[in-house]
Amino acid sequence: MLSQKPSEYTKGVRISPSHLSPYFWYCFVQVNVFEWSGRLMVIQQQYPNWKRTVQKPRKRSQTARHKGNTLPPVKRSRLSIAFIAISSLVICSMLAAGLVTAISLDLVSLGDDEDDPENFVDPNADVVAAQQTEVAANPDDYEAMLLLANLLGNSNRVDEAIPVYEQVMDLRPEDAAARLDFARALSDGGKPADAEVQFLRVIELDPNNQAAHYYLGEMYRLATPPRNDEAVPYYQRAIDIDPDSFLADQSRNNLTTLGVPITAGTPVASPDSEAAT
């Protein structure tokens, strides 16, 4: 394929505000409480004459209790009372504001499902539109049509890409590379049965196509349920075609994961080289 799917590199990570609201409001409340507490302490230090000494209550004797005598009330400064009242109001108001905001953000985020196709913004929309215009102006341009098909396939628009790929196949049915692009688009687009047909056709056209063997093995291994027994020979064949390649390394790793012994691969000679010898 020409490039990775946009979901792998362009779809940004979006964090709903509701995910941050509890922690955010907790910090917000703490900061405001500490700030107001500090201000009131500064006021107390600046105006010491406003302080009133709190008298400790004296223990009432048994005699005083029987006589009904009462102790003098504890005196508190007006500033201390104001401090307690303001601190309580600040805490309650901040908690209430945080709770209301969190609930409202959660309600709003219910309609913002990141997996909903309607919320997906295609970053290639402008490029695709321009290429569609190019193909419409030059309907016999094979390369332009193949590029459009690949753009649609890489943009998760497989249903739109299929008819374009079919036109490409009609123009050049023996093009194994273009057919491989078609097969991978079908596989990534959740159409394994159609992809299998195209992968097998690519292998028929080009028996030494390592990518076709590897990706067909991948599709079998990742199928539901897995088709591991069918995947093994294609992984092994991918190793045999080019043992030193990246796809060969990936095939070895997958075979090891499946618990399959790996046979020593040897490079496969091309038909031209065999004819020359």
C-alpha positions as CSV (number, residue, x, y, z in Angstrom):
1,M,0.0,0.0,0.0
2,L,1.1,3.6,-0.5
3,S,0.8,4.6,3.2
4,Q,-0.6,3.5,6.5
5,K,-4.2,4.0,7.3
6,P,-5.0,7.4,8.8
7,S,-6.3,5.7,12.0
8,E,-2.7,4.7,12.7
9,Y,-1.1,8.1,12.4
10,T,-3.6,10.9,12.0
11,K,-6.4,10.2,14.3
12,G,-5.5,12.3,17.3
13,V,-5.9,11.1,20.8
14,R,-8.9,13.0,22.2
15,I,-9.5,13.1,26.0
16,S,-12.9,13.9,27.1
17,P,-13.0,16.9,29.6
18,S,-15.1,14.7,31.9
19,H,-12.1,12.4,32.3
20,L,-10.1,15.3,33.9
21,S,-12.9,17.0,35.7
22,P,-12.8,15.2,39.1
23,Y,-9.0,15.6,39.5
24,F,-9.1,19.2,38.1
25,W,-11.9,20.3,40.5
26,Y,-10.2,18.6,43.5
27,C,-7.0,20.6,42.8
28,F,-9.1,23.7,42.2
29,V,-10.9,23.5,45.5
30,Q,-7.7,22.8,47.4
31,V,-5.9,25.8,45.9
32,N,-8.8,28.1,46.6
33,V,-9.2,27.0,50.2
34,F,-5.5,27.4,50.9
35,E,-5.5,30.8,49.2
36,W,-8.4,32.1,51.3
37,S,-7.0,30.6,54.4
38,G,-3.7,32.3,53.8
39,R,-5.4,35.7,53.2
40,L,-7.3,35.5,56.4
41,M,-4.2,34.6,58.3
42,V,-2.5,37.6,56.9
43,I,-5.4,39.8,58.0
44,Q,-5.2,38.4,61.5
45,Q,-1.5,39.2,61.6
46,Q,-2.0,42.7,60.3
47,Y,-4.8,43.5,62.8
48,P,-3.8,41.9,66.0
49,N,-6.2,44.1,68.0
50,W,-9.2,42.3,66.5
51,K,-8.2,39.1,68.3
52,R,-10.0,38.0,71.3
53,T,-8.5,35.5,73.6
54,V,-10.5,32.4,73.9
55,Q,-11.2,31.6,77.5
56,K,-10.8,28.0,78.4
57,P,-13.9,26.5,80.1
58,R,-13.5,25.7,83.7
59,K,-14.5,22.4,85.0
60,R,-17.8,22.5,86.9
61,S,-17.7,21.1,90.3
62,Q,-20.3,18.7,91.5
63,T,-21.7,21.5,93.8
64,A,-22.0,23.9,91.0
65,R,-23.8,21.4,88.9
66,H,-26.3,20.7,91.6
67,K,-26.8,24.4,92.1
68,G,-27.4,25.0,88.4
69,N,-24.5,27.4,88.1
70,T,-23.3,28.0,84.6
71,L,-19.9,28.8,83.2
72,P,-19.2,32.0,81.2
73,P,-19.6,31.4,77.4
74,V,-16.5,30.9,75.3
75,K,-15.7,34.0,73.5
76,R,-14.5,33.9,69.9
77,S,-13.1,36.7,67.8
78,R,-15.3,38.0,65.0
79,L,-12.5,37.4,62.6
80,S,-12.3,33.7,63.6
81,I,-16.0,33.3,63.0
82,A,-15.7,35.0,59.6
83,F,-12.8,32.8,58.7
84,I,-14.8,29.6,59.4
85,A,-17.8,30.9,57.6
86,I,-15.9,31.9,54.5
87,S,-13.9,28.7,54.4
88,S,-17.1,26.7,54.6
89,L,-18.7,28.7,51.9
90,V,-15.7,28.4,49.6
91,I,-15.4,24.6,50.0
92,C,-19.2,24.0,49.5
93,S,-19.4,26.3,46.5
94,M,-16.3,24.8,44.8
95,L,-17.5,21.2,45.4
96,A,-21.0,22.1,44.1
97,A,-19.5,23.8,41.0
98,G,-17.2,20.9,40.4
99,L,-20.0,18.4,40.7
100,V,-22.4,20.3,38.4
101,T,-19.6,20.8,35.8
102,A,-18.6,17.1,35.9
103,I,-22.2,16.0,35.4
104,S,-22.8,18.4,32.5
105,L,-19.5,17.4,30.8
106,D,-20.4,13.7,31.1
107,L,-23.8,14.4,29.6
108,V,-22.3,16.3,26.7
109,S,-19.6,13.6,26.1
110,L,-22.3,10.9,25.8
111,G,-22.8,12.0,22.2
112,D,-19.1,12.2,21.5
113,D,-18.1,8.6,20.7
114,E,-14.7,8.5,19.2
115,D,-15.4,5.2,17.5
116,D,-18.5,6.5,15.8
117,P,-17.8,6.8,12.1
118,E,-19.8,10.1,12.0
119,N,-17.2,11.6,14.3
120,F,-14.2,10.6,12.2
121,V,-12.7,13.3,10.1
122,D,-10.8,12.1,7.1
123,P,-7.5,13.9,6.8
124,N,-7.2,12.8,3.2
125,A,-10.6,14.2,2.1
126,D,-9.1,17.1,0.1
127,V,-6.5,14.8,-1.6
128,V,-9.1,12.2,-2.4
129,A,-11.4,14.9,-3.9
130,A,-8.6,16.3,-6.0
131,Q,-7.7,12.8,-7.3
132,Q,-11.3,12.0,-8.1
133,T,-11.4,15.1,-10.2
134,E,-8.2,14.0,-11.9
135,V,-9.6,10.5,-12.7
136,A,-12.9,12.0,-14.0
137,A,-10.9,14.2,-16.4
138,N,-8.7,11.2,-17.5
139,P,-10.7,8.0,-17.1
140,D,-8.1,6.0,-19.0
141,D,-5.2,7.1,-16.8
142,Y,-4.2,3.8,-15.1
143,E,-1.8,5.3,-12.5
144,A,-4.2,8.0,-11.5
145,M,-7.0,5.4,-11.0
146,L,-4.7,3.2,-8.9
147,L,-3.7,6.1,-6.8
148,L,-7.3,7.0,-6.1
149,A,-8.1,3.4,-5.2
150,N,-5.2,3.3,-2.7
151,L,-6.1,6.6,-1.2
152,L,-9.7,5.4,-0.6
153,G,-8.4,2.2,0.8
154,N,-6.0,3.9,3.1
155,S,-8.7,6.3,4.3
156,N,-11.0,3.5,5.6
157,R,-13.3,4.0,2.6
158,V,-13.1,0.4,1.4
159,D,-16.6,0.3,0.0
160,E,-15.7,3.3,-2.3
161,A,-12.3,1.8,-3.1
162,I,-13.6,-1.6,-4.3
163,P,-15.2,-0.4,-7.6
164,V,-12.1,1.7,-8.4
165,Y,-9.9,-1.3,-7.8
166,E,-12.1,-3.4,-10.0
167,Q,-11.7,-0.9,-12.8
168,V,-7.9,-1.0,-12.3
169,M,-8.1,-4.8,-12.4
170,D,-10.1,-4.7,-15.7
171,L,-7.4,-2.4,-17.2
172,R,-4.4,-4.6,-16.2
173,P,-5.5,-7.9,-14.7
174,E,-2.0,-9.3,-14.6
175,D,-0.6,-6.5,-12.4
176,A,0.3,-8.4,-9.3
177,A,1.4,-5.3,-7.3
178,A,-1.9,-3.5,-7.9
179,R,-3.8,-6.7,-7.0
180,L,-1.8,-7.0,-3.8
181,D,-2.9,-3.5,-2.9
182,F,-6.5,-4.5,-3.5
183,A,-6.1,-7.6,-1.3
184,R,-4.6,-5.7,1.6
185,A,-7.3,-3.1,1.4
186,L,-9.9,-5.8,1.6
187,S,-8.2,-7.5,4.5
188,D,-7.8,-4.3,6.5
189,G,-11.4,-3.3,5.6
190,G,-12.9,-6.4,7.2
191,K,-13.5,-8.4,4.1
192,P,-11.3,-11.5,4.6
193,A,-13.1,-13.8,2.1
194,D,-12.7,-11.4,-0.8
195,A,-9.1,-10.6,0.4
196,E,-8.2,-14.3,0.4
197,V,-9.3,-14.6,-3.3
198,Q,-7.1,-11.7,-4.3
199,F,-4.1,-12.9,-2.2
200,L,-4.2,-16.3,-3.9
201,R,-4.5,-14.6,-7.3
202,V,-1.4,-12.6,-6.6
203,I,0.5,-15.7,-5.6
204,E,-0.7,-17.4,-8.8
205,L,0.6,-14.5,-10.9
206,D,3.8,-14.1,-8.9
207,P,4.8,-17.2,-6.9
208,N,7.8,-15.5,-5.4
209,N,5.8,-12.5,-4.1
210,Q,7.0,-12.5,-0.4
211,A,4.5,-9.8,0.7
212,A,1.5,-11.8,-0.6
213,H,2.6,-14.9,1.3
214,Y,3.3,-13.0,4.5
215,Y,0.1,-11.0,4.6
216,L,-2.1,-14.0,3.7
217,G,-0.5,-15.8,6.6
218,E,-1.2,-12.8,8.8
219,M,-4.8,-12.8,7.8
220,Y,-5.2,-16.5,8.6
221,R,-3.5,-16.1,12.0
222,L,-5.6,-13.1,13.0
223,A,-8.8,-14.6,11.8
224,T,-11.7,-15.4,14.2
225,P,-11.3,-18.2,14.9
226,P,-7.6,-18.3,14.1
227,R,-6.6,-20.4,11.1
228,N,-3.0,-21.1,12.3
229,D,-2.6,-24.4,10.4
230,E,-3.2,-22.5,7.1
231,A,-1.0,-19.6,8.1
232,V,2.1,-21.7,8.8
233,P,3.0,-22.7,5.2
234,Y,2.7,-19.1,4.0
235,Y,5.0,-17.8,6.8
236,Q,7.5,-20.5,5.9
237,R,7.3,-19.7,2.2
238,A,7.9,-16.0,3.0
239,I,11.1,-17.0,4.9
240,D,12.2,-19.2,2.0
241,I,11.8,-16.4,-0.6
242,D,14.1,-14.0,1.2
243,P,15.5,-15.2,4.5
244,D,17.3,-11.9,5.3
245,S,14.3,-9.6,4.8
246,F,12.2,-7.9,7.5
247,L,9.1,-9.9,6.5
248,A,11.1,-13.1,7.0
249,D,12.0,-12.0,10.5
250,Q,8.4,-11.2,11.2
251,S,7.4,-14.6,9.9
252,R,10.0,-16.3,12.1
253,N,8.6,-14.5,15.2
254,N,5.1,-15.5,14.3
255,L,6.0,-19.1,13.8
256,T,7.9,-19.1,17.1
257,T,4.8,-17.7,18.8
258,L,2.7,-20.5,17.3
259,G,5.2,-23.1,18.5
260,V,6.1,-24.2,15.0
261,P,9.7,-25.3,14.3
262,I,11.4,-23.1,11.6
263,T,13.2,-24.7,8.8
264,A,16.3,-23.1,7.4
265,G,15.3,-20.8,4.6
266,T,17.2,-20.4,1.4
267,P,16.7,-17.6,-1.2
268,V,14.5,-18.6,-4.0
269,A,15.9,-18.1,-7.5
270,S,13.8,-16.0,-9.9
271,P,12.6,-17.6,-13.1
272,D,15.0,-15.4,-15.1
273,S,18.0,-16.5,-13.2
274,E,17.0,-20.2,-13.6
275,A,16.6,-19.7,-17.3
276,A,20.0,-18.1,-17.5
277,T,21.6,-21.1,-15.9
